[in-house]
Amino acid sequence: MLSYQHAYHAGNFADVHKHLTLFAVTDHLLRKKSPVTYIDTHAGRGLYPLAANETAKLQEYREGVARLWQARERLDDDTLLSDWLCAVARVQSRETGLDHYPGSPWWLVERLRPQDRLMLFELHSGEHGHLVRQALPDNVQCIHGDGLEGLVKRLPVPTPRLCVLVDPSYELKTEYAEVAEAVLQAMRKARHGVMLVWYPLLPAGRHLELLEGLREGGVRKVWRSELRLREPQEGERGMIGSGMLVINPPWGLDERLGASMERILPLLGEASRHRGDWLAGE
Ligand code: SAM
C-alpha cells in the first residue's frame, strides 16, 4: 500500500538538488546528436501547482525553489542556475509569480528531441492518472508499474545512449538494498549508461546501506553530491539533507554542479554544506 505523495514535498530543497543535477546532466547529453533513451523509474505526477491542497499544507517549496526564485537576478552569472531558473519560469502561469513546480517527467520532457525516447514508470494509480492526463509528446511512454523491475527488464535499450533517474520515496527501509540491487543489475546490462540515484540523508544514516551495496557490487565511476542542511538535533528523525549519485557522469559535471551548489548554499541556510566527491573511481 503506497501512501507517499510527492505533492506534499514538491519544490523543496531536495527537489532543487535533484532537478539541478538532472538538468546539468541532460545539458551535457544534448551536446551530441545521437539519440538518448531516458528512463524515470519513479515519476510522480509531473507538474505541481503550489496552491494545491497537498503542497499548500507543508509549503516546503518556500525553503527550496522559492529561495532561488527570489534571488534569480543575483544568480544570472551562473549559467547552470540561470538556465535552470528560466526553465522553472516556463511552467508558471503568470509572468512574474511562482505558482507551479515541475517534477522529473517535466524536466525530461523539456529536454526531449524527436530522436530521443522517454519511459516514465509510476506505481501509484492516482499519480499515474495525473501523469497520463498531461499533454505528452509521442516519444513518451507512461507505464503503470514497478520502476525498478521495469528498468532491468527493458535494458539494454536500442539507442546508443541511456540516462536513468532512480528517485524512490524510501517509504520502506528495504528500498535502500532493493535500489542497490536494481542499479547493479541495470549496470550489468547497460555499462555505459548514465544513472542518477537520489537518496535522503536521515539522522539514522540509512542511505549507507545503498552506498555500501553499490561499492560492494563493484560499480565504477560514481560521483556523489550531498547537500546537508544541518547536523541532526537530539532525537530528530526527519530529512536533514539530500544525496545524488551520478554513475558515469559526463565530463566536467562535478566542477560545474559543485560550483552552482556552493553558490546556492547561503540561500538555503547558514548551516548548509555541500560535498562533491567520488564514491568510486574508474
Ligand atoms: N521523481 C519525481 C520528481 O522528481 O518529481 C518524484 C518521485 S517521488 C519521490 C516517488 C514516486 O515513486 C511516488 O510518486 C510513488 O508513488 C512512486 N513509487 C513508489 N514505489 C514505486 C515503484 N516501485 N515503482 C514506480 N513508482 C513507485
Residues whose N, C-alpha, C, O or C-beta is under 5 A from the ligand:
A	BS01	SAM	Y4 H6 T41 H42 A43 G44 G103 S104 F121 E122 L123 H124 E127 G145 D146 G147 L148 D167 P168 S169
